[in-house]
Amino acid sequence: MENNYSYDTVKNNLSVIAANISEAYDKYRNDGSKVDIMAVTKTVPAEVVNWIFDWGMDLMGENRVQEFLSKKDLYSASTQSGKPPRIHFIGHLQTNKVKYIINEMDMIQSVDSIKLAHEIDRLAKANNKVMDILCEVNIGGEESKSGVAPDKLDELLEAAASMENIKVRGLMTIPPPADSDIFLGRMGELFNKLKDEKRENISMDILSMGMTHDYIDAVKYGSTLVRIGSGLFGARNYNK
């Protein structure tokens, strides 16, 4: 196989990540939830991604529509459990690209506008399905990042909840690297507040936050899904 990835190294990385999550969970939480590990596959060859399915993982995250379309037929059809892998879209999604992934994704995590929600709902209806979504929150107010501002989240949630062919499952965020701990805490508080409100057609059961550099803190503050790329597969090679 002509790549710079090592099967044993990636497998060991997963073991370390799982152990770190378990330790953080036991130390900081006792809420009965679980923490899913998502393999973020940006720039990673499909044959390498397929390794994770031998080890009991079944959740992967795609950032780029074009890259996903070029690799999707190379992914394993089933995981260790015998079921197909779960694929979530986690990158910034333009409305004109939704049509290419509407039947490929189990969830779209990066819904950051009513316009995008409407397009997902329209195409889901046309394809006789209900699409699970997360609303992406720009918790740090960074201009360089996607996501709805926290004070605009209610508007997005209410609009999305009124649509027949999407189901709001929770929230997603990418906090600023500086003071990540502070913003992860704020996101956890926001998620718990919305969960306690029990809004109609909104099931706040997924909080997707935490990446390679901050996933342990994310678990501390209530994340139920961490998105790991370089921590699992190694430093990214963007020339590939």
N, C-alpha and C positions, 0 to 999 in steps of 0.2 A: 504494500500500500504506500503510495508516494505522498506522505504528509508527515508533519513533524509532531504528530500526536502519539502518545504512548498509552496503550490500553490499561496497563497496570497503574500508571500515574493518574489517569482520569478516575479509575475505580477507587484508588486511595483517596483522591480529593473528595469524592462523594462520601466516603466513609467518615472523613474528618468533618465535613459540613454537617452530616447527619448527627454526628456526636456533639458538635458544637450547639446545634439547634436543640437537641435533647437536654443538654446541660443548662442552656439558657431558659428553656421552658420550665424545667424543674426548679430552677432558682427563682424565677420571677413570676411564674403563672401557675394557676391551678383552676383554669376555667373550663376544662373538659373539651376544648377545641383541639384540633390538630393543625400542624403546620406542613403544608405541601411544599416540596422543593421542585421548582420549575427549572429545567435546563434551557437557558437562553442560547439559541443556536446561530446567532448572527456570525457570519464568516466561517462557521464550522462545517466541514464537509459532511454530507449526509451519512456516509459510511461510519464516521466517527460518532455522530449523533445516535446512530443505531446501536452502538455499544450499550448505552444507558438502559435500553429496553431489556437487556439480558440480566440486569441487576435489580429489577423490580420497579424502576422508574417508569412513569407513563405520561408525564406532563412536560410539554415543551412550549417555548414561547418564540414567536416569530416577530421580527421588527420591520422587515421590508417586504412589500408585496412581491416585487420582481424576483428577489432572491428566493423567497418561498416557492414561487411558481417554477423556478428553475430546479428546485431540489425535491419537490413534493413527491414525485413519482419514484424517487430513490429511497424514501423512508420505508422502514419496515412496516408491514401491514398489521402486525400485531406485537404486543408486548409480552412479558413473561406470563401475565395473567391470561393471555389468549385474546385479549380485547385490543382494539386499535388504540394507538397513542392519542392522548388528548392534546389538541393543538389550540393555543390561544394566540391572538394577535395582540402585541403589546406596544408596537411602535405608533408614531403619528400616522393617522390614516386620513387620506383625502377622500372626499365623498365620491369622486369619480373612480376610485380604486375598490370601493366596497363590492362591486359586482364580481370582481375576480376572486374574492375569498368567502363570499356569503355562504357557500355550500361546503367550504373546506374547514372552517373554524368551529370549535366547540364554544368559544367565547371570544368576544372582543373587549379587551380591558381598557382601551384608550379612547373612550367616548368622552369628548370634551366640549361638545356643542349640541344644541338642539337640532341644528341643520344636519349634523352627522347622524344623530339618533333617528331623525325622520327618514334618512336614506337607508339606514340599516333596517328600519321597520318596513319600509316600502318593498325592499328587495326580499326581505324575509317572508313577507306576505306573498309575494309573487312566486316564491319557492316553497310555499306551504310548510314553513317552519317558524319556530320561535327562537330568536337568538338571545342567549344570555350575554349580558354586558356588565361592565364595571364603569363607573363614572370616574374619569381621571381628574384629580385635584392638584392644582399647582400650589401646594401648601406653602412654598417659600416665596411666591410672587415673582419668580424669575422670568424675565422677558425672553430668555433663550429657551424656555421649556414650554411644552404644551400643557394643557390642563385648564380647567375652569377655576376661577378664583373662589376661595372658600365662601365669600359673601354672595356668589352667584350660583352656588351649588344647589340650593333649594329650588331655584327656577328650573335647572336642568333635570333634577330628580322628578319634580312634579310633571314636567312635560314627558319625560321618558316613561313614567309610570302610567300615563294615559294612553300609551301606544300598545296596540293589541299583539304585535308580533315581536316585541322585545321584552325581556325580563331583567329588571335591575337586580343584580346579585350582591352589589357592594361597591367598594371604592378601590382606586389604585392611585399611587403617588410615587414621585421621584423627588425626595427632599434635597435641598442644597447640601453639597458635601461639607461645607463649613456649618457647624452647629447642627449637624444631622440629628443628633440626639434630641435637641429641643423640638425640631420640626416633626420627628417621628412621634414624640409625645403628644404634640398638638393633633396630629392625624389620628392617633389612637383615641384621644378624647372625642374628636369629631365623629369618628366611626361609632363609638359606644353611645353617644348621644342620639344619633340617628337610629341605631339599633333598638334603643329603649323606646323610641317613639312609635315603632311598629306601624309604619305607613303602609297603606294599601298598595299592593302590587310591587312592593319593594322589600326584598328579603336581604337584610344586611348580614350575610353570613360569610362574606369574603372580604378581607382587607389585604390587598396585594401591595406590600411594601417591603423593602429590604433587598439590597443587591450584594455583590461580593464584599464591598467595603463596610457595609453597615447592617448585615443581616442579623447579627447577634442582637444588636440594639433594637432592631425591628421586632424580633421575637419578644423582647422585653416589653415593648409597648403594644403588643396585641396582634401583630401580623399573623395571618393565617396562610400566607403564600409568599415565599421569597423567590426572587428571580436571580438565578446565579449563572453567569456566563464564564468570565475569565477565571473565577475561583474554582470552577469545575473543569473546564477544558484547557486552561492556561491562557497566557496573554494572547490577545487577538492578533491575527495577521491580516491587516486590512488590504494587503496587496493581492490577496487571493480572490 
